[in-house]
Amino acid sequence: MIPLSQKAKMIIEKDFKVAEIDKRIYGSFIEHLGRAVYGGVYEPGHPSADEQGFRKDVIGLIKELKVPIIRYPGGNFVSGYNWEDGVGPIAERPKRLELAWRTTETNEIGTNEFMDFAKKVDAEVNMAVNLGTRGIDAARNLVEYCNHPGGSYYSDLRISHGYKEPHKIKTWCLGNEMDGPWQIGHKTAAEYGRIAQEAAKVMKWVDPSIELVACGSSNRSMPTFAEWEATVLDYTYDHVEFISLHQYYGNYDNDIGNYLALSLEMDDFIRSVISIADYIKAKKRSKKSIYLSFDEWNVWYHSKEADKRIEPWTVAPPQLEDIYNFEDALLVGCMLITMLKHADRLKIACLAQLVNVIAPIMTEANGPAWKQTIFYPYMHTSIYGRGVALNPIISSPKYDSKDFTDIPFLESTAVYNEETEELTIFAVNRDQEEGLQLECDIRNFDGYKVVEHIVLENPDLKRTNSVQAQPVAPHSKGDASVENGKVSALLPKLSWNVIRLGK
């Protein structure tokens, strides 16, 4: 137990910059899986449904999160998806057996409808192509359909479907988790590297302005991890801008000290992938650096037993519907801070997923939408974490856990928005016993005062939100203050904190 008199210290300097934060780091993900699309974002007949059947209450909550980009349509789903099934007259679209999640896909929502939805929530789309059952031909045709202005077969087909203007999709994923034996069309690193290389080439021949994400390992524990990334980048280095990372965490052992330290593992994972990318850069004597797209990340473990009992071949059954508790929100906060620390190389990240499926937003059929516990740290960083990621010097008391040593009680970073003259400190106190007194030197932010000190705290780590009640919600009663160029704040035990400062 750490006595209350112990302190954590930070020094924040304007010139200690990591990088300008790419807004796409606050992206999310919607897959044709469970109730993410049908019954999630799309529910014709719902009291809030608009003329296209999209739920306006869900749109409102997504806009609260300021989600800048949404990865679509998968996920495992994309590796068996024929994009042509989801365009043209809805009544003529085929119903398909969806093998990734063993459901029936109606194809009521496809590329054009999803682009309409993305516009409604002010988001771009990170479009994935099928490199499982399909390949370079389908990939180039989809780019032509979406991005070419007109005068060619597929662009004219889009126009005939009622979309005269091209969608101008900038960011594209070359398949999904192709190293996973569970993946439809699973490939070796060399097999995937070759098809990704050729798909990337022709996709950019159709539209040279696009950016491409090559598949990294499905998670760090894959037996092929590191070798997979190196081989794939060996093939694709000159044709892609990003390599992807995927990672989910769970508190299987009910050990909060160890659970909240998992963001240290995430940090090490990110550093490892940067190292692999830079090894290939050196090997190729390239001047170009590969960036990272952490395009699937979250907590996911609560719903796995329930998902084993789902009846196959139903339409949009409730799948992967984790109900998150307070401790999950703390880890999500730690993960967001970790990603901001790598803003120089990590440019895209997608919280997986956005609605109903391991998601911050849940919906009731014909009923309201509501916010899970993890909604709040995601929202706070998305809103207040725009600008330059700074590299604060942090001194914190530490603890050890089952799998980790020297875990700082204070997990923190800072973001400076020069345009609005705002400085934001994001901080998690991992201490289970006591509050942590934070002293933060901001002497070169002259004249800055505390605008707000937001705190997410709850005495019950297992407390969840529901449609009936939202007991896990932030308040603005934190005690942060500034005097003589120093911020003082008490960070309550096991809490997420956002200290907003402005002139």
C-alpha positions, 0 to 999 in steps of 0.5 A: 500500500502506498501512503497518500503522501507519495507523489507522482511527478511530471514535466511537460514541455512544448518542445518535447514533441512526439508528433502531430496526432493523425486523427485516424488514431481515434477510428473504429470498426464495423463488421457484418457480424452479430448486431453491428449492422442489422439491429445496430446502425441499421434498424428500419422501423425503429422510432428513430430510423431515418429514411434509409433505416439508419438509427438517428440515436446511434448516429448521435452517439457516434457523433459524440465520439467524433469517430474520424474513420470506420474500418468496413466491412470486416474483419473475418467477414471480408475474407468470404465477401463478394462486394458485388452482392451488396450493390444495386437494387436491394430486392435483387441482392442474394442472401448468402451463407456467411462462413466466418460467423456462421450466419445468413447475410442478407446484403441489405447494407452494402458499399453505397449504403455504408458510405451514406452512413459514414457521411451521416456520422462525419467519418471516412471509411477504411475499406477492406478488400477480400484477399481470402476467396477473391484476389487482385481482380475483385480488389481493383474493380472495387477501387474503380467502382468506388473512386473512379469518376466515370466512363469505365464499366465499374464507375458507370455501374456505380453511377447507374446505382444512383451515386454519380460522385465517386466515394473517394475512399483514401484508406484501404486494408489488403485483407484481414488476419490472413495468418489465422487458420480460422480465416477463410482463404488462410495463407502463408506469409509468402502466399499473402505477401505476393497477393497483397503486393499484386493487389496493391499494385493494381489498386494504385494503378486505378487510383494512385492517391490511395493508402494501403494497409498490409496485414500484420499478425492477428495477434502477438501470440501467433507462432509466426509473429515477427517472421510474418511481418518481415516476410509480408513487408519484404514483398509489399514495402514499396507498395503500402504505407501501413502494417496492421496490428490486432490485439484484444485483452481480458481479465481472465484471472480476475487480477486487477493489478496484472490486468491494468499492466497489459498496456505495457505489453501493448507498448512492447508489441508496438515497439516490436512491429516498429523494429521489424518495419525498420529492419526491412527498411534497412534491408531495402536501403529505403528512405520510406518509413512504414507506419502502423495501423492498430486497426483492431484493439479492445477488451474482449473476453466476457461474451465468449462462452455465450457465443458458443451457443448461437444457432447457426445460419440465423440473421444478425444474432447477438454475437460478441456482446461483451458488457463492459465493467469499470475496470475495462474502461480503465484498461481502455484508457491505458491503451489509448494513452499507450497509442498516443505515446507512439503517435510518430509511427502509429497513425491509424487505430480502430477500436473494435467495434463500434456498435453492439459487437465488443462496442462502446455503444449498445442498442435495444431492438425498438428501444434506446441506445446506451453508453458502455463504460468504455465509451468515456475514455474513448470519447475523451481522447477523441475530443481532447486528444487532437493536436501534438502528442507530447513526451512528458517526463514522468516519475511515479511509484511502481508495483509488480504483478504476476506477469510484469515488474516496475509497473508505474501507478501513473499511466499518463501522457499529454496533448497540446493543441496549439490552435485552441491553446489547450493542453490536456493531461490524460492519466490513469491511477493504477493504485488499488489502495490510495489516491495519487498526488500528481504534481506537474510542471507546466512552466512554459505554458504561461498563464494556463489555468484548469478548465476542467478535471474530469474523473471516471471512478467507481468503488465497484470494479465490476460495475457495468452500465445497462439500458436501465442505469448508467452508474459508471459515468464521469464527473467534473469534480476533480480538484486539479489546480495551477499555481506558480506554473505547477498543476496539482491534482489528486488522482483517486485510486483506480481512476481515469482522469482528464485534466484540461488546461487553457489560457 
